[in-house]
Amino acid sequence: MIYLPVTLLLFLLFLLIFPFIWLAITIDVVEVAVAKLGFSPGFALFLLAAVILGSTINIPLYERVSQVSIMPDLTKLWMARFWGIPLQKIERKTIVALNVGGGLIPTLLALYEFTRSDPLILLGVSAIVTVVSYYSAQIVPGIGIQMNALVAPLTAAMASLLLTGGYGAAPIAFAGGVLGTLIGADLLHLREIERMSPGVLSIGGAGVFDGIALCGLFALLLT
């Protein structure tokens, strides 16, 4: 018989139960965050499931079709330059979609906060995060938008604390961070991405999703 050391058995047991511990902690955190946004804690489990499942769903908004010249060999390039013979072109299709978990649901929650918080302060935080996100986001060909996930939530938290004095800062930080990230990182760069990246462009997906999720976590830490 093979006897395993006690430490190894405990480690294996920890690996088995760790996903359940992580799920329990996540649900508790979401319950507190949702309560700060004005919803009942019972809504937290539904919201968590909706965001996770929704992150795999993209709703097509519109389609952009463009013609791109195929890279020719030297003979065809010479004939096009000196004889005006047009190069062969292929059709490139880009579909712009809205990610449900990272775009639609957070946006609806953020818009709801306009009914509970000072709209002027919320707009101010959103504008600050928009500017910071716009200049922090980078367009990577073939991938899309890439941005440091900490930039938007940190900016939203600091701007919210400064403009509110700490009173009611959590929901404003969340809403302003979500709206500012989507507008600054995604929407204002949309034209540039359309020209560079054929395929499906997901608003609220890819590198922006992590920043939006952290906006909720940082808002939770505010009193």
C-alpha positions in Angstrom: 0.0 0.0 0.0 1.1 3.5 -0.7 0.8 6.0 2.2 0.6 9.7 1.4 2.0 12.3 3.8 -0.6 14.1 5.9 0.5 17.5 4.5 0.0 16.2 0.9 -3.5 14.9 1.8 -4.4 18.2 3.4 -3.1 20.1 0.3 -5.2 17.9 -2.0 -8.2 18.4 0.2 -7.7 22.1 0.0 -7.5 22.0 -3.8 -10.8 20.2 -3.9 -12.7 22.6 -1.6 -11.0 25.8 -2.8 -13.5 26.5 -5.7 -16.3 26.3 -3.2 -14.6 28.6 -0.7 -13.9 31.1 -3.6 -17.5 30.9 -4.7 -18.7 31.6 -1.2 -16.4 34.6 -0.8 -17.4 35.9 -4.2 -21.1 35.7 -3.3 -20.5 37.5 0.0 -18.6 40.3 -1.7 -21.2 40.7 -4.4 -24.0 40.8 -1.8 -22.3 43.7 0.0 -21.5 45.5 -3.2 -25.1 45.1 -4.5 -26.5 46.4 -1.1 -24.3 49.5 -1.5 -25.8 50.1 -4.9 -29.3 50.0 -3.5 -30.4 46.5 -4.3 -31.4 43.7 -1.9 -28.7 41.1 -1.0 -30.9 38.4 -2.5 -30.4 40.1 -5.9 -26.7 39.4 -5.7 -26.7 35.7 -6.7 -28.9 36.5 -9.8 -26.6 39.4 -10.7 -23.4 37.4 -10.4 -24.8 34.6 -12.5 -26.1 37.1 -15.1 -22.7 38.8 -15.4 -20.8 35.5 -15.7 -23.1 34.0 -18.3 -23.6 37.4 -20.0 -19.9 37.8 -20.5 -20.1 35.0 -23.1 -23.0 36.7 -25.0 -22.5 39.5 -27.6 -25.5 41.4 -29.1 -24.7 42.5 -32.6 -25.3 46.3 -33.1 -24.2 47.0 -36.6 -21.9 45.7 -39.4 -19.2 47.5 -41.3 -17.9 46.2 -44.6 -14.8 47.5 -46.3 -12.6 46.6 -49.3 -9.0 45.8 -48.6 -6.3 45.4 -51.3 -4.5 42.1 -51.3 -0.7 42.4 -50.9 0.5 41.8 -54.4 3.8 40.4 -55.7 6.3 42.8 -57.4 4.9 42.3 -60.9 1.3 43.2 -59.9 2.6 46.1 -57.8 4.6 47.4 -60.8 1.6 47.0 -63.1 -0.7 48.9 -60.6 1.8 51.7 -60.2 2.8 52.3 -63.8 -0.1 51.0 -65.8 -3.0 51.8 -63.5 -4.2 48.2 -63.3 -6.3 47.9 -60.1 -5.2 45.5 -57.5 -7.4 42.6 -56.4 -9.5 43.4 -53.3 -11.2 41.3 -50.7 -14.2 42.2 -48.5 -13.4 42.6 -44.8 -16.4 42.5 -42.5 -16.5 43.9 -38.9 -19.4 43.3 -36.6 -19.7 45.7 -33.6 -21.5 44.0 -30.7 -22.4 44.8 -27.1 -21.2 42.3 -24.4 -24.1 41.5 -22.1 -22.0 40.8 -18.9 -19.4 43.4 -19.4 -21.4 46.1 -21.2 -25.1 45.9 -21.0 -25.7 44.9 -17.4 -23.1 47.2 -15.8 -24.5 50.1 -17.9 -28.0 49.5 -16.8 -26.8 49.4 -13.1 -24.8 52.6 -13.7 -27.8 54.4 -15.3 -29.9 53.4 -12.3 -27.6 55.2 -10.0 -28.6 58.5 -11.6 -31.9 58.1 -9.8 -30.2 57.6 -6.4 -27.1 59.9 -6.5 -26.3 63.5 -7.5 -26.3 63.4 -11.3 -23.9 66.3 -11.6 -21.3 64.6 -9.5 -21.8 61.3 -11.3 -21.4 63.0 -14.6 -18.2 64.7 -13.3 -16.7 61.4 -12.2 -17.7 59.7 -15.5 -16.0 62.6 -17.4 -12.8 62.2 -15.5 -12.7 58.4 -15.9 -13.5 58.9 -19.6 -10.5 61.1 -20.2 -8.1 58.9 -18.2 -9.4 55.7 -19.9 -9.2 57.3 -23.4 -5.5 58.1 -23.0 -4.7 54.9 -21.1 -6.3 52.5 -23.6 -4.1 51.0 -26.3 -5.3 49.4 -29.5 -3.5 46.1 -30.3 -4.1 44.9 -33.9 -5.8 41.6 -34.0 -6.7 41.8 -30.3 -8.6 45.0 -29.6 -8.5 47.4 -26.6 -5.9 46.8 -23.9 -5.9 48.8 -20.7 -4.4 48.4 -17.2 -7.4 47.1 -15.2 -6.5 49.2 -12.2 -6.6 52.6 -14.0 -10.4 53.1 -14.2 -11.4 51.9 -10.8 -8.6 53.8 -9.0 -9.5 57.0 -10.9 -13.2 56.5 -10.2 -12.6 55.9 -6.5 -10.4 59.0 -6.0 -12.6 61.3 -8.1 -15.7 60.1 -6.2 -14.1 60.7 -2.8 -12.9 64.1 -3.8 -16.2 65.3 -5.3 -18.5 63.7 -2.7 -16.3 64.2 0.4 -16.8 60.5 1.1 -20.6 60.6 1.5 -22.3 58.2 -0.9 -19.1 57.7 -2.8 -19.5 54.0 -3.5 -22.4 54.0 -6.0 -21.0 57.1 -7.8 -17.5 55.4 -8.0 -19.1 52.3 -9.5 -21.4 54.1 -12.0 -18.8 56.7 -13.0 -16.1 54.0 -13.4 -18.4 51.8 -15.6 -19.6 54.6 -17.8 -16.2 56.3 -18.1 -14.5 53.0 -19.0 -17.0 52.1 -21.7 -17.0 55.6 -23.2 -13.3 56.4 -23.0 -11.8 53.0 -23.7 -14.4 51.5 -26.1 -16.7 54.0 -27.7 -14.2 56.8 -28.4 -11.7 54.3 -29.9 -14.4 52.5 -32.0 -13.5 54.0 -35.3 -9.9 53.2 -35.0 -10.6 49.6 -34.1 -13.0 49.2 -37.0 -10.3 50.1 -39.4 -7.7 47.7 -37.8 -9.5 44.6 -36.5 -11.9 42.6 -38.7 -14.2 40.2 -36.9 -16.4 40.8 -33.9 -15.7 43.9 -31.8 -17.2 43.5 -28.3 -18.1 46.6 -26.4 -17.5 45.8 -22.7 -15.6 42.7 -23.5 -11.9 41.7 -23.9 -9.5 44.0 -21.9 -12.2 46.3 -20.7 -14.2 43.7 -18.8 -11.6 43.4 -16.0 -11.6 47.1 -15.4 -15.4 47.2 -15.1 -15.4 44.3 -12.7 -12.7 46.0 -10.6 -14.8 49.2 -10.5 -17.4 47.2 -8.6 -14.8 45.9 -6.2 -13.2 49.3 -5.5 -16.6 50.8 -5.0 -17.2 48.1 -2.4 -14.2 49.2 -0.4 -15.5 52.8 -0.1 -17.6 53.6 2.9 
